[in-house]
Amino acid sequence: LEVTNVENGPKNVNKLPGLDVPTRKVLARTFQELREHKSLEHCKSHLVSSKGQKAFKDNASNRTNHW
């Protein structure tokens, strides 16, 4: 996922197809903190946290099941 426009982060997250709620929350929080100019390392910590990993893993398996 490439971050091209940080200002519109959460709006873009909500429009991404096939994401479940936990994944959207992790991404929205990451975008929010990028807008608040937190360090990229800090923001990345959400994406690699156990909660973030679980969200992405669940989302991936959900997507696989839907096909």
C-alpha positions, 0 to 999 in steps of 0.5 A: 500500500503506497501512501501518496496523499497523507491528507486524505488518508482515512477517506481513502482507507474507507474507500479501499475495497475488501478491507474489514473493520479492524484493518481499516482502523489500523490504517486510519490510525496510521494515516491520522498519525502521519498527518500529525507528523509523528515519525514514520517509525512510530506509525509503522509500529501500528502496522507491525503490531500484533493487532495490525498483523492480526487485522491484515491476516484476517483480512487476507483470509477473508478475501481468499474465502470470498473468491 
